[in-house]
Amino acid sequence: MAAISASASLRVVQDHQAFVRDSLSPAISSSVNFRASQLSTSSPETLVLSYNLSDGSHSSTSVASVCGHPSLQTLPGLRHAGLRRQTYEMQKTRRKDSGRMHVWHTDGPGQLPKLRVVRSMALSAVPEGPLGLYDPAFDKDSCGVGFIAELSGKPNRQIVVDGLEMLVRMAHRGACGCETNTGDGAGILVALPHEFFAEVARDEIGCELPPPNEYAVGMFFLPTSDIRREESKNVFNKVAESLGHGILGWRRVKSNNSDLGKSALSTEPVIEQVFLTPSCRSNASFEQQMYILRKLSMVAIRAALNLQHGGVRDFYICSLSSTTIVYKGQLKPNQLKDYYLADLGNTKFMSYMALVHSRFSTNTFPTWDRAQPMRVLGHNGEINTLRGNVNWMRAREGLLKCKALGLSKDEMQKLLPIVDASSSDSGAFDGVLEFLVRSGRSLPESVMMMIPEAWQNDMNMDPDKRALYEYFSAVMEPWDGPALIAFTDGRYLGATLDRNGLRPGRYYETHSGQVIMASEVGVVDIAPEDISKK
């Protein structure tokens, strides 16, 4: 290997120093101190360049390659105060466990780097802040949503089959990018298929599951890095065990990505499920325990993986519940079943209800974690009052109290923020709705509070109902905008329109004991004589 000349070393160091200073905001770029550069002991073709802020609050080490064409790669987990762009590591190759990254490639010293997406550490390629005309503060969703359910509450295979068919028939309500095989997102929310999970738990993780409602299942999007993935799982296990939960085991969800486009593949996570039991230390319900566990574990995992609120992340909990589970991804509706074929295609995978969603990410970037259904809802439309709604929720956080959760004031603070800064309008609505339900309100009451009818001037409305809405108006302002919301907590399943009725919703009840609701008709074949109400 040829040694690096003094002139080449100096040029690389000068160029990299200039690039790092340019990456910083003007307010702090003058505060950067570069320490001495030295040859790498592990590779004679590289230089080690270290720098930090003058106050010592942030520091980093970069490796500069002078062989061939150098590239600038994102340091996993590194976030720098005041950065306009991320700080980059110059290197010729990447570590085995570094996952897929955004790579900045330059044709030589003094040339501006160009972005190339190789494999991202995150679940999406969404910019962390405003970029050109794009601003994540204006993220909206406009999609297709629907559900089908057995009124008897008895699970069967046909409900899942019909739900998947409903999703495919609403493919035109979703969207795809310039790659025809990369969708904006699709998913299905079902009741826990106990017979299926009992079999796979026995065969794949060697454990016998308790009866239904005595165990919970979590659906996780995990980092592609082996080190980060194991770290996140270990942290979750420790938090769960500290709360008194028993971890029955983890299961890798089999998936088939052969039909996915490059954009979806570049941010595809590792998908696993965890099985766990309730805690005997808490008086809260099982679902409330799972809510607390998810919130507290995210605090610990953010710290362990150096994830920031509202920033890039490569860890996400799709669902954690004893009643429901979500299968979703950055997929097209017709890709969902094939992607999760080992699960969704199994004849023992049965449910009494299926809530599906086909995403059209208006003004947003498609991502794996923003695909719907969310944890308790599927949303078609926009929340036009989002900024005010989120700000009011933040203002209330300091005054939150909840006897039902059985948490101290300090423990309640760990559940914050209620609204994830990186979520879309649908995600923000889902976060608040879930909080209201887990804190003791019923799902119908919570939905009526967030999306009230136009009650003020309706003289035909029942006086008691009007009084209820008037009371709700003193508790929370409406989340307004054209919207069709389908919601479920495993007990209730329903849908509502915004008070202006600006999104379509059609439903049927049948003599055979089913209820079907969707953004349009024709999503499920129903014999006309079987329809009892529509």
C-alpha positions in Angstrom: 0.0 0.0 0.0 1.5 3.4 -1.0 2.3 5.8 1.8 0.5 9.1 1.9 2.6 12.1 0.9 2.8 15.2 3.2 1.2 17.4 0.5 -1.7 15.0 0.0 -2.2 14.7 3.7 -2.4 18.5 4.1 -4.8 18.9 1.2 -7.2 16.3 2.6 -7.1 17.8 6.0 -7.7 21.3 4.7 -10.6 20.2 2.5 -12.2 18.2 5.3 -11.9 21.1 7.7 -13.5 23.4 5.2 -16.4 20.9 4.7 -17.0 20.5 8.4 -17.0 24.2 9.0 -19.5 24.7 6.1 -21.7 22.0 7.6 -22.1 24.1 10.8 -24.4 27.0 11.2 -22.6 30.4 11.2 -23.3 30.9 14.9 -21.0 28.1 15.9 -18.7 27.4 12.9 -16.1 29.7 14.5 -16.2 27.6 17.7 -14.7 24.5 16.1 -11.3 23.4 17.1 -9.4 20.9 15.0 -6.9 18.7 16.9 -3.8 17.2 15.3 -4.2 14.8 12.4 -2.3 11.5 12.3 -1.9 8.5 10.2 -4.2 5.6 11.0 -2.4 2.7 12.6 -4.9 0.3 11.1 -4.7 1.5 7.5 -1.8 3.4 5.9 -4.1 4.9 3.3 -6.1 6.9 5.8 -5.8 10.0 8.0 -7.5 10.5 11.4 -8.9 13.9 11.9 -10.5 14.9 15.2 -12.4 18.1 16.1 -14.7 19.5 18.8 -16.5 22.7 19.8 -14.5 25.2 21.8 -16.7 24.6 24.8 -16.2 20.9 24.6 -19.9 20.0 24.4 -19.6 18.1 21.1 -16.8 16.2 19.5 -16.2 13.7 16.6 -13.5 11.8 14.9 -13.4 11.5 11.1 -11.3 9.2 8.9 -10.2 10.6 5.5 -9.3 8.3 2.7 -6.9 9.6 0.0 -6.9 6.6 -2.2 -9.1 6.7 -5.3 -12.3 8.7 -5.0 -13.1 9.5 -1.3 -16.7 9.4 -0.1 -18.4 11.0 2.8 -20.7 8.8 4.8 -23.1 9.5 7.6 -21.8 8.6 11.1 -24.6 6.4 12.6 -26.2 8.1 15.5 -24.1 11.3 15.3 -26.2 14.5 15.8 -24.4 17.9 16.1 -26.0 21.0 17.7 -26.6 23.7 15.0 -25.9 21.5 12.0 -27.4 22.6 8.7 -26.4 19.2 7.3 -25.1 16.2 9.1 -21.5 15.8 9.9 -19.8 13.2 7.7 -17.1 10.6 7.9 -14.7 10.3 5.0 -13.8 6.7 4.3 -13.3 4.3 1.4 -15.3 1.4 2.8 -17.9 1.1 5.5 -18.1 -1.1 8.6 -20.0 -4.4 8.4 -22.5 -3.4 11.0 -23.1 0.2 9.7 -26.1 -0.8 7.7 -27.3 1.1 4.6 -26.4 4.8 4.4 -26.6 8.0 2.5 -23.3 8.5 0.8 -21.8 11.8 -0.3 -19.5 11.2 -3.2 -16.9 13.8 -4.5 -14.8 13.7 -7.7 -11.8 15.2 -5.9 -10.5 17.9 -3.6 -12.3 21.1 -3.8 -15.3 19.6 -5.6 -18.8 19.7 -4.1 -20.0 16.3 -2.9 -23.1 14.7 -4.4 -25.6 12.6 -2.5 -26.0 8.9 -3.3 -28.5 6.7 -1.3 -26.8 3.4 -0.6 -28.6 2.1 2.5 -30.1 4.2 5.3 -29.8 3.7 9.0 -33.3 5.1 9.4 -36.7 3.8 8.4 -37.1 6.5 5.8 -35.3 9.0 3.6 -37.3 11.9 5.1 -35.2 15.0 5.7 -34.9 16.0 9.3 -35.8 19.6 8.7 -37.0 22.0 5.9 -35.4 21.2 2.6 -36.3 23.6 -0.3 -40.0 23.8 -0.5 -40.4 20.8 1.8 -41.2 21.3 5.5 -42.1 18.4 7.7 -44.4 20.7 9.8 -46.9 20.5 6.9 -46.9 16.7 6.5 -50.4 15.4 5.7 -51.9 12.0 4.7 -54.8 11.5 2.2 -55.6 7.8 1.8 -58.0 4.9 1.5 -59.2 3.3 4.7 -61.8 0.6 5.6 -62.6 -2.3 7.8 -64.7 -5.5 7.9 -65.8 -7.3 11.1 -67.9 -10.1 12.5 -70.5 -8.6 14.8 -70.4 -11.9 16.8 -66.8 -11.3 17.6 -65.8 -14.8 16.5 -62.5 -15.0 14.5 -62.4 -16.6 11.1 -60.1 -16.8 8.2 -62.4 -15.1 5.7 -62.3 -11.8 7.5 -58.5 -11.6 6.9 -58.9 -12.6 3.3 -61.6 -10.0 2.7 -59.6 -7.4 4.5 -56.6 -8.0 2.2 -58.9 -7.9 -0.8 -60.4 -4.6 0.4 -56.9 -3.2 0.6 -56.0 -4.2 -2.9 -59.3 -2.7 -4.3 -58.3 0.6 -2.7 -54.9 0.6 -4.3 -55.9 3.6 -6.5 -56.3 5.6 -3.2 -52.7 5.1 -2.3 -49.6 6.2 -4.3 -46.3 5.1 -5.5 -43.1 7.0 -6.4 -41.2 7.0 -9.7 -40.5 3.4 -9.0 -43.8 1.5 -9.7 -42.9 -1.1 -7.1 -42.4 1.3 -4.2 -45.6 2.4 -2.5 -46.3 5.1 0.0 -47.5 2.6 2.6 -50.0 -0.1 3.3 -51.1 -2.1 6.3 -53.6 -4.2 8.2 -54.6 -4.1 11.8 -56.2 -7.3 13.2 -57.1 -9.0 16.5 -54.3 -11.2 17.8 -54.5 -14.5 15.9 -54.1 -16.8 18.9 -54.2 -20.1 17.2 -51.5 -19.0 14.7 -49.3 -17.4 17.4 -49.6 -20.4 19.7 -48.2 -22.6 16.9 -45.3 -20.3 15.8 -44.3 -19.6 19.4 -44.1 -23.4 20.0 -42.2 -24.1 16.8 -40.0 -21.0 16.5 -39.2 -19.8 20.0 -40.0 -23.0 22.0 -42.6 -21.6 24.4 -46.2 -22.3 25.2 -48.4 -19.2 25.1 -50.9 -18.5 27.8 -54.6 -18.3 26.9 -55.9 -15.3 24.9 -55.8 -11.9 26.7 -53.1 -13.2 29.1 -50.2 -12.3 26.9 -49.3 -9.4 24.6 -47.4 -9.2 21.2 -45.3 -6.4 20.0 -44.5 -5.7 16.4 -41.1 -4.0 16.0 -39.1 -2.3 13.2 -35.5 -2.8 14.3 -32.1 -1.5 13.1 -30.3 -3.4 10.4 -27.1 -3.1 12.4 -26.6 -6.2 14.5 -25.1 -4.3 17.3 -27.9 -1.6 17.5 -30.6 -4.3 17.0 -29.3 -6.4 19.9 -28.8 -3.3 22.1 -32.4 -2.1 21.5 -33.8 -5.6 22.3 -31.8 -5.8 25.5 -32.9 -2.4 26.6 -36.5 -3.3 26.0 -36.2 -6.5 27.9 -34.6 -4.8 30.9 -37.3 -2.2 31.0 -40.0 -4.8 30.7 -38.5 -7.0 33.4 -38.1 -3.9 35.7 -41.8 -3.4 35.4 -42.6 -7.0 36.3 -43.3 -8.3 32.8 -42.1 -11.7 31.7 -40.4 -12.0 28.3 -41.5 -15.2 26.6 -39.3 -14.7 23.6 -38.5 -12.9 20.3 -39.5 -14.1 16.9 -38.1 -12.9 13.5 -41.0 -12.2 11.2 -40.4 -13.8 7.8 -40.8 -11.4 4.9 -40.3 -11.5 1.2 -38.9 -8.3 -0.3 -38.2 -9.6 -3.8 -40.9 -7.3 -5.3 -39.9 -4.1 -3.4 -38.4 -1.1 -5.2 -35.0 0.3 -4.4 -36.4 3.2 -2.2 -38.3 0.8 0.0 -35.4 -1.7 0.2 -32.9 1.1 1.1 -34.8 1.8 4.3 -36.3 -1.7 5.0 -36.0 -2.6 8.7 -35.5 -5.9 10.4 -39.0 -7.0 11.7 -39.4 -9.0 14.9 -42.2 -9.7 17.4 -41.9 -10.0 21.1 -44.2 -12.1 23.4 -44.7 -11.1 27.0 -46.9 -11.5 30.0 -48.7 -8.9 32.2 -47.1 -7.5 35.4 -48.6 -8.4 38.8 -47.0 -5.3 40.3 -49.4 -2.9 38.6 -53.1 -2.3 39.2 -53.5 -0.9 35.7 -55.2 -2.9 32.9 -53.0 -5.0 30.6 -53.4 -2.5 27.7 -52.5 0.3 30.0 -49.4 -1.6 31.1 -48.4 -2.1 27.5 -48.8 1.6 26.9 -46.6 2.5 29.8 -44.0 -0.1 28.8 -43.8 1.2 25.2 -43.4 4.8 26.4 -40.8 4.0 29.1 -38.9 1.7 26.8 -38.7 4.3 24.1 -37.1 6.7 26.5 -34.4 4.2 27.4 -33.9 3.0 23.8 -33.6 6.6 22.5 -30.8 7.1 25.0 -29.1 3.8 24.2 -29.3 4.4 20.4 -28.7 8.1 20.5 -32.1 8.9 18.9 -33.5 12.4 19.0 -37.2 13.4 19.2 -38.2 14.3 15.7 -35.0 13.1 14.2 -33.9 10.1 12.1 -34.6 6.8 13.8 -34.1 3.2 13.0 -36.3 1.8 15.7 -40.1 1.8 15.9 -42.8 -0.1 17.7 -45.8 -0.6 15.3 -48.0 -2.1 18.0 -47.7 -3.5 21.5 -51.0 -4.9 22.7 -52.8 -7.9 24.2 -55.7 -7.5 21.7 -54.5 -6.2 18.4 -51.4 -6.3 16.1 -50.4 -4.2 13.0 -48.7 -5.5 9.9 -47.5 -2.6 7.7 -44.7 -1.2 5.7 -43.6 1.1 2.9 -45.5 -1.1 0.5 -48.2 -1.0 -2.2 -51.5 -2.6 -1.2 -50.9 -5.6 -3.5 -47.5 -6.2 -1.9 -48.6 -6.5 1.7 -49.8 -10.1 1.6 -46.8 -11.3 -0.3 -44.4 -9.4 1.9 -45.9 -11.0 5.1 -47.0 -14.2 3.3 -45.7 -16.5 6.0 -48.0 -14.9 8.5 -50.9 -13.3 6.6 -51.1 -16.2 4.1 -51.3 -18.9 6.9 -54.8 -20.4 7.1 -54.6 -20.3 11.0 -54.1 -16.5 10.9 -57.7 -15.6 11.8 -59.4 -12.5 13.2 -62.9 -11.2 13.9 -62.0 -7.8 12.4 -59.5 -6.3 9.9 -58.8 -2.5 9.5 -56.8 -1.7 6.4 -55.1 1.4 5.0 -53.7 2.5 1.7 -51.5 5.6 2.1 -51.2 8.6 -0.2 -48.6 10.8 1.6 -49.7 14.3 0.6 -46.7 16.7 0.9 -44.7 14.0 2.7 -42.2 11.4 2.1 -43.2 7.7 2.3 -41.7 5.9 5.2 -41.9 2.5 6.9 -43.0 3.9 10.3 -45.6 6.3 8.9 -47.4 3.6 7.0 -50.9 2.9 8.5 -52.9 1.7 10.3 -51.4 3.4 13.4 -51.9 1.8 16.8 -55.6 2.6 17.2 -56.7 4.2 13.9 -56.5 4.5 10.1 -57.0 8.0 8.7 -58.0 9.4 5.3 -57.7 13.1 5.1 -55.9 16.0 6.7 -55.8 17.7 10.1 -55.7 21.4 9.1 -55.6 22.7 12.7 -52.6 20.5 13.5 -50.1 23.1 14.6 -52.6 24.5 17.2 -53.6 21.1 18.4 -50.0 20.0 18.9 -49.1 23.2 20.7 -52.1 22.9 23.0 -51.2 19.3 23.9 -47.6 20.4 24.7 -49.0 23.2 26.9 -51.1 20.7 28.8 -48.3 18.2 29.4 -47.0 20.0 32.5 -50.5 19.7 34.1 -51.2 16.0 33.3 -52.5 13.8 36.0 -54.0 10.3 35.7 -55.1 8.1 38.5 -56.0 5.2 36.2 -52.4 4.6 35.1 -51.2 4.6 38.7 -48.1 6.7 38.0 -46.3 9.3 40.0 -45.8 12.8 38.7 -42.2 11.9 37.8 -43.2 8.7 36.1 -45.9 10.6 34.1 -43.2 12.9 32.8 -41.5 9.9 31.2 -44.6 9.3 29.0 -44.0 12.7 27.3 -44.2 13.9 24.7 -47.7 12.7 23.9 -47.2 13.8 20.2 -44.1 12.4 18.5 -42.4 15.3 16.7 -41.4 13.1 13.8 -45.0 11.9 13.2 -47.4 13.1 10.5 -50.8 14.6 11.3 -52.3 11.0 11.4 -49.5 10.0 13.9 -50.1 13.0 16.1 -53.9 12.3 16.2 -53.2 8.6 16.9 -50.8 9.5 19.8 -53.4 11.8 21.5 -56.3 9.4 20.9 -54.3 6.5 22.4 -53.3 8.6 25.4 -57.0 9.5 26.1 -58.1 5.8 25.8 -55.2 4.4 27.9 -55.8 7.0 30.6 -59.3 5.7 31.2 -61.7 7.2 28.7 -63.7 5.0 26.4 -62.8 5.0 22.7 -66.1 6.5 21.5 -65.9 9.2 24.1 -62.3 10.1 23.1 -63.2 10.2 19.4 -66.2 12.5 20.1 -64.0 14.8 22.1 -61.4 15.1 19.3 -63.7 15.2 16.3 -67.0 16.7 17.5 -70.1 17.1 15.4 -71.2 20.6 14.3 -73.3 20.9 17.5 -73.5 24.6 18.2 -76.4 25.5 15.8 -78.0 22.1 15.4 -81.4 22.5 17.0 -82.4 18.9 16.3 -79.6 17.5 18.4 -80.5 15.8 21.6 -79.9 18.3 24.5 -77.9 15.8 26.5 -75.6 15.1 23.5 -75.2 18.9 22.9 -74.3 19.3 26.6 -71.7 16.6 26.3 -70.1 18.3 23.3 -70.2 21.6 25.1 -68.3 20.0 28.0 -65.8 18.5 25.7 -65.1 21.9 24.1 -63.8 23.1 27.5 -61.5 20.1 27.7 -60.0 20.0 24.2 -60.2 22.0 21.0 -61.4 20.1 17.9 -59.0 18.4 15.5 -60.4 19.9 12.4 -60.0 19.2 8.7 -61.4 16.8 6.1 -61.1 13.4 7.7 -62.5 9.9 7.7 -61.2 8.1 10.9 -61.5 4.4 11.4 -60.6 3.4 14.9 -60.4 0.4 17.2 -58.9 -0.6 20.6 -59.7 -4.3 20.3 -63.0 -3.9 22.0 -64.7 -1.1 20.0 -64.5 -0.7 16.2 -66.0 2.3 14.5 -65.6 5.2 12.1 -66.4 8.9 12.0 -66.3 11.8 9.6 -65.2 15.4 10.2 -68.0 17.8 11.1 -68.0 19.2 7.5 -68.3 15.7 5.9 -65.5 16.4 3.5 -64.2 12.8 3.2 -66.3 9.9 1.9 -67.3 7.0 4.0 -69.7 4.2 3.2 -70.9 1.3 5.4 -73.0 -1.8 5.2 -74.5 -4.2 7.8 -75.5 -7.6 6.6 -78.0 -10.2 7.6 -75.1 -12.7 7.9 -73.7 -10.6 10.8 -70.9 -8.5 9.3 -70.2 -4.8 9.1 -68.2 -3.3 6.3 -67.0 0.3 6.1 -64.6 1.9 3.5 -63.8 5.1 1.7 -65.9 3.8 -1.2 -68.3 1.0 -2.2 -67.3 -2.1 -4.0 -64.3 -3.0 -1.9 -65.9 -6.3 -0.8 -68.4 -8.4 -2.8 -71.8 -8.5 -1.0 -75.0 -10.1 -2.3 -77.7 -7.3 -2.4 -80.2 -9.5 -0.6 -77.7 -9.9 2.3 -77.6 -6.1 3.0 -79.8 -5.2 6.0 -78.6 -1.6 6.4 -76.4 0.9 4.6 
